[in-house]
Amino acid sequence: MTGDDEGRLRALVAELEAQRDELVLDRFTHDDAWELGSWLWRTAVERDLSVAISIRQR
């Protein structure tokens, strides 16, 4: 990985962390978590992508 790649990766991680911190839901149930995780998994399988999915409440 070049220094340029590392800089872009760090910027992307910072952007994703900022988005995560902004995302606030009025409610998020276990059913919502299951539905979201299932959708993410199905989408990854359909696109032949490898993913790790972790959905947690803060």
C-alpha positions as CSV (number, residue, x, y, z in Angstrom):
1,M,0.0,0.0,0.0
2,T,1.4,3.4,-0.9
3,G,1.3,6.4,1.3
4,D,-1.4,7.8,-1.1
5,D,-3.5,4.7,-0.6
6,E,-3.1,4.9,3.1
7,G,-4.2,8.5,3.2
8,R,-7.3,7.8,1.1
9,L,-8.1,4.8,3.4
10,R,-7.7,6.9,6.5
11,A,-10.0,9.6,5.0
12,L,-12.6,7.0,4.1
13,V,-12.5,5.5,7.6
14,A,-12.9,9.0,9.1
15,E,-15.9,9.7,6.9
16,L,-17.6,6.5,7.8
17,E,-17.0,7.1,11.5
18,A,-18.5,10.6,11.2
19,Q,-21.6,9.1,9.4
20,R,-22.0,6.5,12.1
21,D,-21.9,9.2,14.8
22,E,-24.5,11.2,13.0
23,L,-26.9,8.3,12.5
24,V,-29.5,8.5,15.3
25,L,-32.7,6.5,15.1
26,D,-35.8,7.2,17.2
27,R,-36.1,3.4,17.7
28,F,-34.2,0.3,16.6
29,T,-35.6,-3.0,17.6
30,H,-34.1,-6.5,17.4
31,D,-36.5,-7.1,14.5
32,D,-35.1,-4.0,12.7
33,A,-31.5,-5.3,13.3
34,W,-32.4,-8.8,12.0
35,E,-34.1,-7.3,8.9
36,L,-31.1,-5.0,8.2
37,G,-28.5,-7.7,8.7
38,S,-30.5,-10.2,6.6
39,W,-30.8,-7.6,3.8
40,L,-27.0,-6.9,3.9
41,W,-26.2,-10.6,3.8
42,R,-28.6,-11.3,0.9
43,T,-27.2,-8.3,-1.1
44,A,-23.6,-9.5,-0.5
45,V,-24.5,-13.0,-1.6
46,E,-26.2,-11.8,-4.7
47,R,-23.2,-9.7,-5.6
48,D,-20.7,-12.4,-4.7
49,L,-19.1,-10.2,-2.0
50,S,-17.4,-11.2,1.2
51,V,-18.7,-9.3,4.2
52,A,-18.6,-9.3,8.0
53,I,-21.8,-7.9,9.5
54,S,-22.1,-6.6,13.1
55,I,-25.1,-4.6,14.2
56,R,-25.1,-3.3,17.8
57,Q,-26.8,-0.7,19.9
58,R,-24.6,1.9,21.4
